[in-house]
């Protein structure tokens, strides 16, 4: 059923904030400078944390596959329910703006939970903000869509995809930050509701 976007409850992100350019700029200023802590490994952990959240919410054990490509890009694919996507009162398709706006749970870095690398969680928008290109594929029971972002800014509208077998999310990013993308054994086992496999 279609409804006005202003009536949608905020759980992790504000639906009204299609793109929060100031937030994306702040992330790049704080984390995108040379020598900033975390690197590509931290960005992978940010993505995995969402898959773990979702599996925990569903009360199941989830699976995430991390693939490091020869060109430096990284793909993380999970078997969750896919990112929440709805139609508003005008019939427009709206996906929760997880890549382009702040996660309200982590607005205070001093109280944000720590990821396995010991750094505070900032949200998956940090991955998008620090990536020259990020593609977010979203497979749900009622459809599948893809969107490409450049430094967190959407490049056009959602593109309809042919549904795959099973729901889930596929995030592929090429980041501007340096550092290894290899996960440690502790990284792979630190998410209680998620099995992580690296290819």
N, C-alpha and C positions, 0 to 999 in steps of 0.2 A: 504494500500500500504506500502511495506517495504522500509525503508530508513536507511541511516547511522545514528548511534546514535549521532554523532558529530553535525548533522544538527538540532537536536531537541532543541527547545527553552527552556531555564530555566525560570520557573515561580516561583516555590517554592523550588525545589531541582535540583541539577545538575545530569543529566542522566548518565554522564560518571563516577560518583562516586558511583559505585555499593556498596561499603562498605567504610566508612570513619572511620577507626579504631581509629585514633587520636581523632576525635570528640567524639566518644563513650567513650573513656577513659577519656577525659576531663569532660564529663557529670558525670561519676561515681565519679571522684575526687571531683567535686564541690558539687554535690547534693546527693551523696551516703553515705557520712559520717554520723555517728550517730548525731542526733540532727539537721540535715539540715532541713531548713524550707520547708513546703509543704506536705510531706508525700504522702500517697496513694490518698487522696482527690485531691491534685494538679495534679497528673498523670491522674486521671479521667477527670479533667477539660481540660487538654491538648488534650485528645482524643475528647472530646465534641466540642472543638473549631474548629477542622477540619470539623466535621459534620455541624457546623453552617456556616463555610466559604462556604462549598459546596452548602448548601441550599440557601444561599444568592446569590451565583453566578447563580444558576438556577432560581432565582426569585420566590421561593416557600417556604412554611413552611415545615421544615423537622421534623422527629421524631427520637429520640434516646432513647433506653431502656438500663438502667444500672442495671446489676444484680450482687449482691455480693454473692459469694458462701461460703459455710461453711468452705472450706479449705483455705480461704483467697484470692482466685483468684477473679478477677473482669472481667465481660464481658460487652462491650458496643457495641450495634448493632444499625445501622442506616439504613435509607431507601434512601440514596443518590445514585449517579450514579456509585459508586465503584471507586477504585484507578486506575488512568490511566495506562493501560497495552498495550504494542505494540510489534510488531515484528521488529527486526532490519534487516539490509541488508543481514545478514547471516541466517535469518529465526528464530533466537532465540527469545523466549518470554522474554520480559523485562517489569517488573513493576517499576514504578517510585520508587526510593529508599527512600521512606519516613521514613522507620523504621531504616535505617542503615546509613543515612547521614544527615547533617545539613540542616535545612530550611533556605534558604538564606535571608529570610525576617527578621529573628530574630538573626542575627549574632552579633548585638550590644545590649547587655542586657539592656543598659541604655536607649535605645529608643524603646525597644520592648513593645508592648501593654501589659497591665496588665490583668490577668485573675481575675475572681470574688473573689479569695482569696487574691488579692492584690499583688501577685507575678508576675514577668514578664513571658511572654510566651516564651518558649524555643523550642517548636516543639515536634511532636509526637515521634521523635527519642529519646527524653529524657525518655519516657516511656519504650521503648525497651532497652535502655542502662541500665536502673535500674531494669530490670526484668530478673529473672533467666530463665523464659520461657515466650514467647509471641507468640501467634498464630494470624495471620492476614488472615482472609478470605475475598475474594474480589469477588463480584458478579456484573458482567456487562452485558450489552445487548448481547455482543459477546462471553461470556464465563465466567467461574468461576474458581478461583484458591485459593490455600492456601499455606502459608509458615510459618514455625516455626523459631523463633529466640531465641538465648541464649545470653543475654546481648547485643543485637543488631546485633549479627553475624548470618547470615542466616544458617540454618541447612539443607543443600541440595538445590535442585532446587524447582521451583514452582510445586506444585502438582495440577493436574486438578481435579475439583470437579464437581459433578452433579449440574447443575444450579438450583437455587431455584426460586420460584415465586417472581419476582421483584428484582431490583438491590439493592446494598448497601454494607456495610462493617461491618464485625464482628471482633472485637479485644478482645482477652482474654489474660490477663496477670497475672502472679504471680510475685510480686515485692519484692525486697530485703528491701525496705524502710518500716518504720513502720508508725504508726499513723492511725487514723480512715479513713474509706472509705465513711463515710456518707456525703452526700451533704446537704447544707443548702437550705432553700427556696430561698434565693437570688441566690445561684448557679444554681438552676433549672430554674430560670426565667431570668437569665442574658444574655442569648444568644438570640438575637432578632429574628432569623430565625429558631429557633429550639425549639420544645417541648421535654422536658426531663421527662421521667418516670423512677422511681426507684422501683425495685422489691426486 
